[in-house]
Amino acid sequence: MKKLTALLFAALLTVAAAPRALAGEVLQSSVGRVGASAAVVMEAQTGTVLFAQDADLRLPMASTTKIMTALLALEQEGTDVEFVVDSQAIRVEGSSMGLQEGDTVTLGALAGGMLTASGNDAANAAAVRISGSLEAFAEAMNARAAEIGMENTHFVTPSGLDDPEHYSTARDMALLAREALKNPEFARMCASPRLTLCYGNPPYNRTLSNHNRLLTLYPDTIGVKTGFTKKSGRCLVSAARRDGVTLIVVTLNCPDDWNVHQYLYEACFPAVSSRELLPEEEIRVPVTGGVLPDLEVRQTQRLFTVDIRGDDSPVNATVLVPNFLYAPVLGGDIVGKIVYDRDGVIIGESPLAAVEPVPARAVSTPPGLWQRIREFFGR
């Protein structure tokens, strides 16, 4: 193995927040058009779009809006703190988790009610609890959307009920799902065919079924959210994971969405594969004052990347370690990190740990005056 010694610099990477762009959607020609007003297939790790059909067309997105509302609810502190729902907030038309005036609930339970029964009452109750009003919560939704990079989205309602100024795009909804799935509790809830939630007056356990039929129709499905109004038509944001690869599919106004999503998964999964990220060369760091001149360091975490057919952009590895270490160094000591990126977008990083210990070298000191006198008379 070759030796690689890296220096520690303050900034070696320009980190891009936006997903990695690809020159054209890689499966556009082979997939063809699907029966939706807009559609997108996105690889979740990098945000690479594999297929797009009118992906930036602004359209109503119905209850898929609740992906944002549930995410914001789960990002609050104290999601398990009980409170009484606002009686006005829960008076809303459409689907419901069954909240009634005087019910005690938590933000966690409201998120579960949104992601299973698609409760409009849950969305409104969470909005008022978090921001004090539906209008203030819409501002929070739009601010979070801007952070995610949803450039063609504007939220007005927390539930997704129709409003002329409430819209998104297939691409933006895929970005939202990608962000939401990073939240472990959100990912658990949206992947569950049923959730047992505790709420009521007094609270008691009840089980709600998930409206997302793909969870039972397509074995690889891990979420995310359905939506429907007469104006928006059938909307569906879903995600599926296979062999270490997660794909997100979004269709807006798609009458046959269950079958279209399965078709897009079967068309796109063969074009992606996962592989482990490891440095190409042995990494060694000089040691000062040790019994060895240097030591080997290795990454402590297993990292993976997704390779996409037709994309030849390389994965770059940046090693961040000091110029040298002072002995002693213990085996397992964290001495730096390695960062992997594609086109400036970080796709993984891991601490680097010392493989073996390097004890300090014993230092001999010249004898002192009294020691020299004793040695003289001893002779």
Contacts in CASP RR format, 6 or more apart in sequence:
PFRMAT RR
TARGET T0000
AUTHOR 0000-0000-0000
METHOD contacts of the structure
MODEL  1
MKKLTALLFAALLTVAAAPRALAGEVLQSSVGRVGASAAVVMEAQTGTVL
FAQDADLRLPMASTTKIMTALLALEQEGTDVEFVVDSQAIRVEGSSMGLQ
EGDTVTLGALAGGMLTASGNDAANAAAVRISGSLEAFAEAMNARAAEIGM
ENTHFVTPSGLDDPEHYSTARDMALLAREALKNPEFARMCASPRLTLCYG
NPPYNRTLSNHNRLLTLYPDTIGVKTGFTKKSGRCLVSAARRDGVTLIVV
TLNCPDDWNVHQYLYEACFPAVSSRELLPEEEIRVPVTGGVLPDLEVRQT
QRLFTVDIRGDDSPVNATVLVPNFLYAPVLGGDIVGKIVYDRDGVIIGES
PLAAVEPVPARAVSTPPGLWQRIREFFGR
1 281 0 8 1.000
1 282 0 8 1.000
2 281 0 8 1.000
2 282 0 8 1.000
3 281 0 8 1.000
3 282 0 8 1.000
3 284 0 8 1.000
3 294 0 8 1.000
4 279 0 8 1.000
4 281 0 8 1.000
4 282 0 8 1.000
4 283 0 8 1.000
4 284 0 8 1.000
4 319 0 8 1.000
5 283 0 8 1.000
5 284 0 8 1.000
5 285 0 8 1.000
5 286 0 8 1.000
5 294 0 8 1.000
5 321 0 8 1.000
6 283 0 8 1.000
6 318 0 8 1.000
6 319 0 8 1.000
6 320 0 8 1.000
6 321 0 8 1.000
7 321 0 8 1.000
7 323 0 8 1.000
8 320 0 8 1.000
8 321 0 8 1.000
8 322 0 8 1.000
8 323 0 8 1.000
8 336 0 8 1.000
9 320 0 8 1.000
12 318 0 8 1.000
12 320 0 8 1.000
12 339 0 8 1.000
13 318 0 8 1.000
13 339 0 8 1.000
13 341 0 8 1.000
13 344 0 8 1.000
13 346 0 8 1.000
14 344 0 8 1.000
15 341 0 8 1.000
15 344 0 8 1.000
15 345 0 8 1.000
15 346 0 8 1.000
16 343 0 8 1.000
16 344 0 8 1.000
16 345 0 8 1.000
17 149 0 8 1.000
18 149 0 8 1.000
18 345 0 8 1.000
19 42 0 8 1.000
19 46 0 8 1.000
19 47 0 8 1.000
19 48 0 8 1.000
19 49 0 8 1.000
19 175 0 8 1.000
19 178 0 8 1.000
19 345 0 8 1.000
20 46 0 8 1.000
20 47 0 8 1.000
20 48 0 8 1.000
20 313 0 8 1.000
20 342 0 8 1.000
20 343 0 8 1.000
20 345 0 8 1.000
21 343 0 8 1.000
22 48 0 8 1.000
22 49 0 8 1.000
22 308 0 8 1.000
22 311 0 8 1.000
25 49 0 8 1.000
25 50 0 8 1.000
25 51 0 8 1.000
25 52 0 8 1.000
26 48 0 8 1.000
26 50 0 8 1.000
26 51 0 8 1.000
26 271 0 8 1.000
26 308 0 8 1.000
26 309 0 8 1.000
26 310 0 8 1.000
26 311 0 8 1.000
27 41 0 8 1.000
27 50 0 8 1.000
27 51 0 8 1.000
27 267 0 8 1.000
27 268 0 8 1.000
27 271 0 8 1.000
28 51 0 8 1.000
28 52 0 8 1.000
30 267 0 8 1.000
31 51 0 8 1.000
31 264 0 8 1.000
31 267 0 8 1.000
31 268 0 8 1.000
32 53 0 8 1.000
33 53 0 8 1.000
34 53 0 8 1.000
34 251 0 8 1.000
34 254 0 8 1.000
34 260 0 8 1.000
34 263 0 8 1.000
34 264 0 8 1.000
35 251 0 8 1.000
35 254 0 8 1.000
35 255 0 8 1.000
35 256 0 8 1.000
35 260 0 8 1.000
36 53 0 8 1.000
36 251 0 8 1.000
36 252 0 8 1.000
36 253 0 8 1.000
36 254 0 8 1.000
36 257 0 8 1.000
36 260 0 8 1.000
37 54 0 8 1.000
37 57 0 8 1.000
37 59 0 8 1.000
37 252 0 8 1.000
37 253 0 8 1.000
37 254 0 8 1.000
38 53 0 8 1.000
38 54 0 8 1.000
38 55 0 8 1.000
38 57 0 8 1.000
38 59 0 8 1.000
38 169 0 8 1.000
38 170 0 8 1.000
38 250 0 8 1.000
38 251 0 8 1.000
38 252 0 8 1.000
38 253 0 8 1.000
39 51 0 8 1.000
39 52 0 8 1.000
39 53 0 8 1.000
39 54 0 8 1.000
39 55 0 8 1.000
39 170 0 8 1.000
39 249 0 8 1.000
39 250 0 8 1.000
39 251 0 8 1.000
39 252 0 8 1.000
39 254 0 8 1.000
39 260 0 8 1.000
39 264 0 8 1.000
40 49 0 8 1.000
40 51 0 8 1.000
40 52 0 8 1.000
40 53 0 8 1.000
40 55 0 8 1.000
40 170 0 8 1.000
40 171 0 8 1.000
40 173 0 8 1.000
40 174 0 8 1.000
40 248 0 8 1.000
40 249 0 8 1.000
40 250 0 8 1.000
41 49 0 8 1.000
41 50 0 8 1.000
41 51 0 8 1.000
41 52 0 8 1.000
41 247 0 8 1.000
41 248 0 8 1.000
41 249 0 8 1.000
41 264 0 8 1.000
41 268 0 8 1.000
42 48 0 8 1.000
42 49 0 8 1.000
42 50 0 8 1.000
42 171 0 8 1.000
42 174 0 8 1.000
42 175 0 8 1.000
42 178 0 8 1.000
42 247 0 8 1.000
42 248 0 8 1.000
42 249 0 8 1.000
42 250 0 8 1.000
43 49 0 8 1.000
43 50 0 8 1.000
43 245 0 8 1.000
43 246 0 8 1.000
43 247 0 8 1.000
43 248 0 8 1.000
43 272 0 8 1.000
43 306 0 8 1.000
43 308 0 8 1.000
44 178 0 8 1.000
44 181 0 8 1.000
44 239 0 8 1.000
44 246 0 8 1.000
44 247 0 8 1.000
44 248 0 8 1.000
45 245 0 8 1.000
45 246 0 8 1.000
45 305 0 8 1.000
45 306 0 8 1.000
45 347 0 8 1.000
46 306 0 8 1.000
46 342 0 8 1.000
46 345 0 8 1.000
46 347 0 8 1.000
47 174 0 8 1.000
47 175 0 8 1.000
47 178 0 8 1.000
48 306 0 8 1.000
48 308 0 8 1.000
48 311 0 8 1.000
49 55 0 8 1.000
49 171 0 8 1.000
49 174 0 8 1.000
50 247 0 8 1.000
50 268 0 8 1.000
50 271 0 8 1.000
50 272 0 8 1.000
50 308 0 8 1.000
51 264 0 8 1.000
51 267 0 8 1.000
51 268 0 8 1.000
52 170 0 8 1.000
52 171 0 8 1.000
53 170 0 8 1.000
54 170 0 8 1.000
55 169 0 8 1.000
55 170 0 8 1.000
55 171 0 8 1.000
56 152 0 8 1.000
56 169 0 8 1.000
56 170 0 8 1.000
56 171 0 8 1.000
57 169 0 8 1.000
57 170 0 8 1.000
57 252 0 8 1.000
58 152 0 8 1.000
58 167 0 8 1.000
58 168 0 8 1.000
58 169 0 8 1.000
59 167 0 8 1.000
59 168 0 8 1.000
59 169 0 8 1.000
59 170 0 8 1.000
59 232 0 8 1.000
59 252 0 8 1.000
59 253 0 8 1.000
60 160 0 8 1.000
60 162 0 8 1.000
60 166 0 8 1.000
60 167 0 8 1.000
60 229 0 8 1.000
60 231 0 8 1.000
60 232 0 8 1.000
60 233 0 8 1.000
60 235 0 8 1.000
60 252 0 8 1.000
61 160 0 8 1.000
61 167 0 8 1.000
61 168 0 8 1.000
61 173 0 8 1.000
61 227 0 8 1.000
61 232 0 8 1.000
61 235 0 8 1.000
61 252 0 8 1.000
62 160 0 8 1.000
62 162 0 8 1.000
62 227 0 8 1.000
62 228 0 8 1.000
62 229 0 8 1.000
62 232 0 8 1.000
62 233 0 8 1.000
62 235 0 8 1.000
63 95 0 8 1.000
63 118 0 8 1.000
63 119 0 8 1.000
63 120 0 8 1.000
63 159 0 8 1.000
63 160 0 8 1.000
63 225 0 8 1.000
63 226 0 8 1.000
63 227 0 8 1.000
63 228 0 8 1.000
63 235 0 8 1.000
64 160 0 8 1.000
64 168 0 8 1.000
64 173 0 8 1.000
64 224 0 8 1.000
64 225 0 8 1.000
64 226 0 8 1.000
64 227 0 8 1.000
64 235 0 8 1.000
64 236 0 8 1.000
64 237 0 8 1.000
64 250 0 8 1.000
65 123 0 8 1.000
65 155 0 8 1.000
65 157 0 8 1.000
65 158 0 8 1.000
65 159 0 8 1.000
65 160 0 8 1.000
65 166 0 8 1.000
65 168 0 8 1.000
66 114 0 8 1.000
66 115 0 8 1.000
66 118 0 8 1.000
66 119 0 8 1.000
66 123 0 8 1.000
66 158 0 8 1.000
66 159 0 8 1.000
66 160 0 8 1.000
66 225 0 8 1.000
67 173 0 8 1.000
67 176 0 8 1.000
67 177 0 8 1.000
67 180 0 8 1.000
67 224 0 8 1.000
67 225 0 8 1.000
67 237 0 8 1.000
68 141 0 8 1.000
68 144 0 8 1.000
68 145 0 8 1.000
68 155 0 8 1.000
68 176 0 8 1.000
68 180 0 8 1.000
69 114 0 8 1.000
69 123 0 8 1.000
69 126 0 8 1.000
69 127 0 8 1.000
69 137 0 8 1.000
69 141 0 8 1.000
69 158 0 8 1.000
69 159 0 8 1.000
70 110 0 8 1.000
70 111 0 8 1.000
70 112 0 8 1.000
70 114 0 8 1.000
70 115 0 8 1.000
70 126 0 8 1.000
70 180 0 8 1.000
70 186 0 8 1.000
70 189 0 8 1.000
71 144 0 8 1.000
71 176 0 8 1.000
71 179 0 8 1.000
71 180 0 8 1.000
71 183 0 8 1.000
71 186 0 8 1.000
72 126 0 8 1.000
72 130 0 8 1.000
72 137 0 8 1.000
72 140 0 8 1.000
72 141 0 8 1.000
72 144 0 8 1.000
73 79 0 8 1.000
73 107 0 8 1.000
73 108 0 8 1.000
73 110 0 8 1.000
73 111 0 8 1.000
73 114 0 8 1.000
73 126 0 8 1.000
73 130 0 8 1.000
74 107 0 8 1.000
74 108 0 8 1.000
74 111 0 8 1.000
74 183 0 8 1.000
74 185 0 8 1.000
74 186 0 8 1.000
75 183 0 8 1.000
76 107 0 8 1.000
76 130 0 8 1.000
78 107 0 8 1.000
79 106 0 8 1.000
79 107 0 8 1.000
79 108 0 8 1.000
79 111 0 8 1.000
79 185 0 8 1.000
80 106 0 8 1.000
80 107 0 8 1.000
80 108 0 8 1.000
81 106 0 8 1.000
81 107 0 8 1.000
82 104 0 8 1.000
82 105 0 8 1.000
82 106 0 8 1.000
82 203 0 8 1.000
83 104 0 8 1.000
83 105 0 8 1.000
83 106 0 8 1.000
83 129 0 8 1.000
84 102 0 8 1.000
84 103 0 8 1.000
84 104 0 8 1.000
84 105 0 8 1.000
85 99 0 8 1.000
85 101 0 8 1.000
85 102 0 8 1.000
85 103 0 8 1.000
85 104 0 8 1.000
85 105 0 8 1.000
85 121 0 8 1.000
85 125 0 8 1.000
85 129 0 8 1.000
86 124 0 8 1.000
86 125 0 8 1.000
86 128 0 8 1.000
86 129 0 8 1.000
87 101 0 8 1.000
87 102 0 8 1.000
88 128 0 8 1.000
89 121 0 8 1.000
89 124 0 8 1.000
89 125 0 8 1.000
89 127 0 8 1.000
89 128 0 8 1.000
89 134 0 8 1.000
90 99 0 8 1.000
90 100 0 8 1.000
90 101 0 8 1.000
90 103 0 8 1.000
90 121 0 8 1.000
90 124 0 8 1.000
90 125 0 8 1.000
92 120 0 8 1.000
92 121 0 8 1.000
92 124 0 8 1.000
92 159 0 8 1.000
92 161 0 8 1.000
93 120 0 8 1.000
93 161 0 8 1.000
94 119 0 8 1.000
94 120 0 8 1.000
94 161 0 8 1.000
95 117 0 8 1.000
95 118 0 8 1.000
95 119 0 8 1.000
95 120 0 8 1.000
96 117 0 8 1.000
96 119 0 8 1.000
96 120 0 8 1.000
96 121 0 8 1.000
96 122 0 8 1.000
97 110 0 8 1.000
97 112 0 8 1.000
97 113 0 8 1.000
97 114 0 8 1.000
97 116 0 8 1.000
97 117 0 8 1.000
97 119 0 8 1.000
97 121 0 8 1.000
97 122 0 8 1.000
97 197 0 8 1.000
97 199 0 8 1.000
97 208 0 8 1.000
98 117 0 8 1.000
98 119 0 8 1.000
98 121 0 8 1.000
99 105 0 8 1.000
99 121 0 8 1.000
99 122 0 8 1.000
99 125 0 8 1.000
99 199 0 8 1.000
99 200 0 8 1.000
100 200 0 8 1.000
100 201 0 8 1.000
102 200 0 8 1.000
102 201 0 8 1.000
103 199 0 8 1.000
103 200 0 8 1.000
103 201 0 8 1.000
103 203 0 8 1.000
104 199 0 8 1.000
104 200 0 8 1.000
104 201 0 8 1.000
104 202 0 8 1.000
104 203 0 8 1.000
105 125 0 8 1.000
105 199 0 8 1.000
105 200 0 8 1.000
105 203 0 8 1.000
106 198 0 8 1.000
106 199 0 8 1.000
107 126 0 8 1.000
107 129 0 8 1.000
107 130 0 8 1.000
108 185 0 8 1.000
109 197 0 8 1.000
109 198 0 8 1.000
109 199 0 8 1.000
110 122 0 8 1.000
110 123 0 8 1.000
110 125 0 8 1.000
110 126 0 8 1.000
110 129 0 8 1.000
111 122 0 8 1.000
111 126 0 8 1.000
111 185 0 8 1.000
111 186 0 8 1.000
111 189 0 8 1.000
112 122 0 8 1.000
112 189 0 8 1.000
112 195 0 8 1.000
112 197 0 8 1.000
112 208 0 8 1.000
113 119 0 8 1.000
113 122 0 8 1.000
113 195 0 8 1.000
113 197 0 8 1.000
113 208 0 8 1.000
114 122 0 8 1.000
114 123 0 8 1.000
114 126 0 8 1.000
115 186 0 8 1.000
115 189 0 8 1.000
115 190 0 8 1.000
115 195 0 8 1.000
115 210 0 8 1.000
115 225 0 8 1.000
116 189 0 8 1.000
116 192 0 8 1.000
116 194 0 8 1.000
116 195 0 8 1.000
116 208 0 8 1.000
116 209 0 8 1.000
116 210 0 8 1.000
116 211 0 8 1.000
117 208 0 8 1.000
117 209 0 8 1.000
117 211 0 8 1.000
118 211 0 8 1.000
118 225 0 8 1.000
118 226 0 8 1.000
118 227 0 8 1.000
119 159 0 8 1.000
120 159 0 8 1.000
120 160 0 8 1.000
120 161 0 8 1.000
123 157 0 8 1.000
123 158 0 8 1.000
123 159 0 8 1.000
123 160 0 8 1.000
124 134 0 8 1.000
124 158 0 8 1.000
124 159 0 8 1.000
126 158 0 8 1.000
127 133 0 8 1.000
127 134 0 8 1.000
127 137 0 8 1.000
127 138 0 8 1.000
127 158 0 8 1.000
128 134 0 8 1.000
128 137 0 8 1.000
130 137 0 8 1.000
130 140 0 8 1.000
131 137 0 8 1.000
131 139 0 8 1.000
131 140 0 8 1.000
134 157 0 8 1.000
134 158 0 8 1.000
137 158 0 8 1.000
138 155 0 8 1.000
138 156 0 8 1.000
138 157 0 8 1.000
138 158 0 8 1.000
141 155 0 8 1.000
141 158 0 8 1.000
142 153 0 8 1.000
142 154 0 8 1.000
142 155 0 8 1.000
145 153 0 8 1.000
145 155 0 8 1.000
145 172 0 8 1.000
145 176 0 8 1.000
148 175 0 8 1.000
148 176 0 8 1.000
148 179 0 8 1.000
149 172 0 8 1.000
149 175 0 8 1.000
150 168 0 8 1.000
150 172 0 8 1.000
150 175 0 8 1.000
150 176 0 8 1.000
151 172 0 8 1.000
152 167 0 8 1.000
152 168 0 8 1.000
152 169 0 8 1.000
152 171 0 8 1.000
152 172 0 8 1.000
153 167 0 8 1.000
153 168 0 8 1.000
153 169 0 8 1.000
153 172 0 8 1.000
153 173 0 8 1.000
153 176 0 8 1.000
154 165 0 8 1.000
154 166 0 8 1.000
154 167 0 8 1.000
154 168 0 8 1.000
155 166 0 8 1.000
156 163 0 8 1.000
156 165 0 8 1.000
156 166 0 8 1.000
157 163 0 8 1.000
157 166 0 8 1.000
160 166 0 8 1.000
160 229 0 8 1.000
161 229 0 8 1.000
162 229 0 8 1.000
162 231 0 8 1.000
162 232 0 8 1.000
168 176 0 8 1.000
169 252 0 8 1.000
170 250 0 8 1.000
170 251 0 8 1.000
170 252 0 8 1.000
171 250 0 8 1.000
173 237 0 8 1.000
173 250 0 8 1.000
173 252 0 8 1.000
174 237 0 8 1.000
174 248 0 8 1.000
174 249 0 8 1.000
174 250 0 8 1.000
176 237 0 8 1.000
177 224 0 8 1.000
177 225 0 8 1.000
177 237 0 8 1.000
177 239 0 8 1.000
177 248 0 8 1.000
177 250 0 8 1.000
178 248 0 8 1.000
180 186 0 8 1.000
180 187 0 8 1.000
180 190 0 8 1.000
180 224 0 8 1.000
181 187 0 8 1.000
181 190 0 8 1.000
181 222 0 8 1.000
181 224 0 8 1.000
181 239 0 8 1.000
181 246 0 8 1.000
181 248 0 8 1.000
187 222 0 8 1.000
189 195 0 8 1.000
190 210 0 8 1.000
190 212 0 8 1.000
190 222 0 8 1.000
190 223 0 8 1.000
190 224 0 8 1.000
190 225 0 8 1.000
191 215 0 8 1.000
191 221 0 8 1.000
191 222 0 8 1.000
191 223 0 8 1.000
192 210 0 8 1.000
192 215 0 8 1.000
193 209 0 8 1.000
193 210 0 8 1.000
193 215 0 8 1.000
193 216 0 8 1.000
194 207 0 8 1.000
194 208 0 8 1.000
194 209 0 8 1.000
194 210 0 8 1.000
195 207 0 8 1.000
195 208 0 8 1.000
195 210 0 8 1.000
196 205 0 8 1.000
196 206 0 8 1.000
196 207 0 8 1.000
197 205 0 8 1.000
197 206 0 8 1.000
197 207 0 8 1.000
197 208 0 8 1.000
198 204 0 8 1.000
198 205 0 8 1.000
198 206 0 8 1.000
199 206 0 8 1.000
211 226 0 8 1.000
211 227 0 8 1.000
212 221 0 8 1.000
212 223 0 8 1.000
212 224 0 8 1.000
212 225 0 8 1.000
212 226 0 8 1.000
212 236 0 8 1.000
212 238 0 8 1.000
213 258 0 8 1.000
214 221 0 8 1.000
214 223 0 8 1.000
214 236 0 8 1.000
214 238 0 8 1.000
214 240 0 8 1.000
214 258 0 8 1.000
214 261 0 8 1.000
214 262 0 8 1.000
215 221 0 8 1.000
215 223 0 8 1.000
217 258 0 8 1.000
217 262 0 8 1.000
218 240 0 8 1.000
218 261 0 8 1.000
218 262 0 8 1.000
218 265 0 8 1.000
220 240 0 8 1.000
220 241 0 8 1.000
220 242 0 8 1.000
220 265 0 8 1.000
221 238 0 8 1.000
221 239 0 8 1.000
221 240 0 8 1.000
222 239 0 8 1.000
222 240 0 8 1.000
222 241 0 8 1.000
222 246 0 8 1.000
223 238 0 8 1.000
223 239 0 8 1.000
224 237 0 8 1.000
224 238 0 8 1.000
224 239 0 8 1.000
224 248 0 8 1.000
225 236 0 8 1.000
225 237 0 8 1.000
226 234 0 8 1.000
226 235 0 8 1.000
226 236 0 8 1.000
227 234 0 8 1.000
227 235 0 8 1.000
227 236 0 8 1.000
228 234 0 8 1.000
228 235 0 8 1.000
232 252 0 8 1.000
232 253 0 8 1.000
233 253 0 8 1.000
233 254 0 8 1.000
233 255 0 8 1.000
234 251 0 8 1.000
234 253 0 8 1.000
234 254 0 8 1.000
234 255 0 8 1.000
234 257 0 8 1.000
235 251 0 8 1.000
235 252 0 8 1.000
235 253 0 8 1.000
235 254 0 8 1.000
235 257 0 8 1.000
236 249 0 8 1.000
236 250 0 8 1.000
236 251 0 8 1.000
236 254 0 8 1.000
236 257 0 8 1.000
236 258 0 8 1.000
236 261 0 8 1.000
237 248 0 8 1.000
237 249 0 8 1.000
237 250 0 8 1.000
238 248 0 8 1.000
238 249 0 8 1.000
238 250 0 8 1.000
238 261 0 8 1.000
239 246 0 8 1.000
239 247 0 8 1.000
239 248 0 8 1.000
239 249 0 8 1.000
240 246 0 8 1.000
240 247 0 8 1.000
240 249 0 8 1.000
240 265 0 8 1.000
240 269 0 8 1.000
241 247 0 8 1.000
242 269 0 8 1.000
243 273 0 8 1.000
243 274 0 8 1.000
244 274 0 8 1.000
244 304 0 8 1.000
244 306 0 8 1.000
245 269 0 8 1.000
245 272 0 8 1.000
245 273 0 8 1.000
245 274 0 8 1.000
245 306 0 8 1.000
247 265 0 8 1.000
247 268 0 8 1.000
247 269 0 8 1.000
247 272 0 8 1.000
249 261 0 8 1.000
249 264 0 8 1.000
249 265 0 8 1.000
251 257 0 8 1.000
251 260 0 8 1.000
251 261 0 8 1.000
254 260 0 8 1.000
271 308 0 8 1.000
271 309 0 8 1.000
272 306 0 8 1.000
272 307 0 8 1.000
272 308 0 8 1.000
272 309 0 8 1.000
273 306 0 8 1.000
273 307 0 8 1.000
274 304 0 8 1.000
274 305 0 8 1.000
274 306 0 8 1.000
274 307 0 8 1.000
275 304 0 8 1.000
275 305 0 8 1.000
275 307 0 8 1.000
276 302 0 8 1.000
276 303 0 8 1.000
276 304 0 8 1.000
277 303 0 8 1.000
277 304 0 8 1.000
277 305 0 8 1.000
277 315 0 8 1.000
277 317 0 8 1.000
277 340 0 8 1.000
277 347 0 8 1.000
277 348 0 8 1.000
278 299 0 8 1.000
279 299 0 8 1.000
279 317 0 8 1.000
279 319 0 8 1.000
279 338 0 8 1.000
280 317 0 8 1.000
282 296 0 8 1.000
283 296 0 8 1.000
283 297 0 8 1.000
283 298 0 8 1.000
283 319 0 8 1.000
283 321 0 8 1.000
283 338 0 8 1.000
283 352 0 8 1.000
284 294 0 8 1.000
284 295 0 8 1.000
284 296 0 8 1.000
284 297 0 8 1.000
285 294 0 8 1.000
285 295 0 8 1.000
285 297 0 8 1.000
285 321 0 8 1.000
285 322 0 8 1.000
285 324 0 8 1.000
285 325 0 8 1.000
285 335 0 8 1.000
286 293 0 8 1.000
286 294 0 8 1.000
286 323 0 8 1.000
286 324 0 8 1.000
286 325 0 8 1.000
287 293 0 8 1.000
287 294 0 8 1.000
287 295 0 8 1.000
287 324 0 8 1.000
287 325 0 8 1.000
287 326 0 8 1.000
287 327 0 8 1.000
287 329 0 8 1.000
287 358 0 8 1.000
288 324 0 8 1.000
288 325 0 8 1.000
288 326 0 8 1.000
288 327 0 8 1.000
289 326 0 8 1.000
289 327 0 8 1.000
289 360 0 8 1.000
289 361 0 8 1.000
290 327 0 8 1.000
290 328 0 8 1.000
290 358 0 8 1.000
290 359 0 8 1.000
290 360 0 8 1.000
290 361 0 8 1.000
291 327 0 8 1.000
291 358 0 8 1.000
291 359 0 8 1.000
291 360 0 8 1.000
291 361 0 8 1.000
292 358 0 8 1.000
295 325 0 8 1.000
295 329 0 8 1.000
295 354 0 8 1.000
295 355 0 8 1.000
295 356 0 8 1.000
295 358 0 8 1.000
296 354 0 8 1.000
296 355 0 8 1.000
296 356 0 8 1.000
297 321 0 8 1.000
297 335 0 8 1.000
297 336 0 8 1.000
297 352 0 8 1.000
297 353 0 8 1.000
297 354 0 8 1.000
297 355 0 8 1.000
298 352 0 8 1.000
298 353 0 8 1.000
298 355 0 8 1.000
299 338 0 8 1.000
299 350 0 8 1.000
299 351 0 8 1.000
299 352 0 8 1.000
299 353 0 8 1.000
300 334 0 8 1.000
300 350 0 8 1.000
300 351 0 8 1.000
300 352 0 8 1.000
300 353 0 8 1.000
301 350 0 8 1.000
301 351 0 8 1.000
303 340 0 8 1.000
303 347 0 8 1.000
303 348 0 8 1.000
303 349 0 8 1.000
303 350 0 8 1.000
305 315 0 8 1.000
305 340 0 8 1.000
305 342 0 8 1.000
305 347 0 8 1.000
305 348 0 8 1.000
313 342 0 8 1.000
313 343 0 8 1.000
314 342 0 8 1.000
315 340 0 8 1.000
315 341 0 8 1.000
315 342 0 8 1.000
315 347 0 8 1.000
316 340 0 8 1.000
316 341 0 8 1.000
316 342 0 8 1.000
316 344 0 8 1.000
317 338 0 8 1.000
317 339 0 8 1.000
317 340 0 8 1.000
318 338 0 8 1.000
318 339 0 8 1.000
318 340 0 8 1.000
318 341 0 8 1.000
319 338 0 8 1.000
319 352 0 8 1.000
320 336 0 8 1.000
320 337 0 8 1.000
320 338 0 8 1.000
320 339 0 8 1.000
321 335 0 8 1.000
321 336 0 8 1.000
321 352 0 8 1.000
322 335 0 8 1.000
322 336 0 8 1.000
325 335 0 8 1.000
325 358 0 8 1.000
327 358 0 8 1.000
327 359 0 8 1.000
327 360 0 8 1.000
327 361 0 8 1.000
328 357 0 8 1.000
328 358 0 8 1.000
328 359 0 8 1.000
328 360 0 8 1.000
329 335 0 8 1.000
329 354 0 8 1.000
329 357 0 8 1.000
329 358 0 8 1.000
330 354 0 8 1.000
330 357 0 8 1.000
331 353 0 8 1.000
331 354 0 8 1.000
331 355 0 8 1.000
331 356 0 8 1.000
331 357 0 8 1.000
332 353 0 8 1.000
332 354 0 8 1.000
332 355 0 8 1.000
333 353 0 8 1.000
333 354 0 8 1.000
334 351 0 8 1.000
334 352 0 8 1.000
334 353 0 8 1.000
335 352 0 8 1.000
335 353 0 8 1.000
335 354 0 8 1.000
336 351 0 8 1.000
336 352 0 8 1.000
337 349 0 8 1.000
337 350 0 8 1.000
337 351 0 8 1.000
337 352 0 8 1.000
338 349 0 8 1.000
338 350 0 8 1.000
338 352 0 8 1.000
339 346 0 8 1.000
339 348 0 8 1.000
339 349 0 8 1.000
340 346 0 8 1.000
340 347 0 8 1.000
340 348 0 8 1.000
340 349 0 8 1.000
341 347 0 8 1.000
341 348 0 8 1.000
367 375 0 8 1.000
END
